[in-house]
Amino acid sequence: MADQSVNMKQLEEAKALHNKGVDGDKKAVKKANKMLLKLREASPDNAIIEGYYGSTIVLSGRDSVKILERVDKAQEGLDILNHAIALDPNNKEIRLLRGNICVRLPESFFQSSETAIEDFTFLLNHYKEDSNYLTLMQIREVLRNLSEAYKNAGKPDKANAVLNRLNQMES
């Protein structure tokens, strides 16, 4: 039990570093990646650890100066995130991670907009069933990202419909 609480504390620390990495802190990405790698080795079937580890791989690709390394790391991270979803398909946190990454990757290389649409639609459908599932801030973020994913996927009518829904919420 003590090992599990240590792992939870380390996971929370790794998540905080990950979030700093999302905001551009390259050193935080490297630290989070190392921590998550160790946690992953200790708990190979933990979907949350897997999801954050995959995200740090994508972030390390974002931070790479070599274009081929960027592409390889992004694909590797996506594969790991897909595995995390396979481990726990109903996990909100992993769906947010993967959706947010997929909507930001270049569609011409990764064709990941449909995955983002799947994740954001999943989140909104669960919110319809349970109004406590997402915060108001998360709903707005999901709607903005869903609209962007539809736009990236070449579906401007659906993108505009989602934007209209967001605008109605904000008025």
C-alpha positions, 0 to 999 in steps of 0.5 A: 500500500505504501508503494501505491501511495508513493506511485500516486505522489510521483504520478501527480508530480509527473502530471504537474511537470507534464502540464508545464511541458504543455505550456512550453517548458522543455525541461519539464517534459524531459523530467516528466518523461523520465518519471513516467517511464519509471512508473510505467515500468512498475505499473505497465497496465495503468492507463493514466500513466500510459496516457501521460507517458504517450503525451510526453513522447509527443511533447518531446517530438514537438521540442525536437529540432530534427523534423523526422524525430518530430514525426517519429515521436508524434507517431510513437506517442499517438500509438501509446495514447491509443494503447492507453485508450484500449486499456481504459476506453472510458477514461475522461483524462486520457480522452482529453489528452489524446483529443487535445494532441490529435487536434493539434497535429498536422492533418496532412501527416497524421490524419488524426482529426477523426480521432479527436472528433471521436474523443471530444464527441465521447466526452460530450455524450458522457456530459449529456448523461451526467452534468457533473462529468465536465466543468464549464471550462472543459465543455468550452475547451472541448467544443472549441477543439471539436470545431477545430477538429471538424475544420481540420477534417474538411467538415466546415458545416459541422465545425460551424454548428459546434461553434454556434453551440459554443456561442450560444453557451457564452451568450 
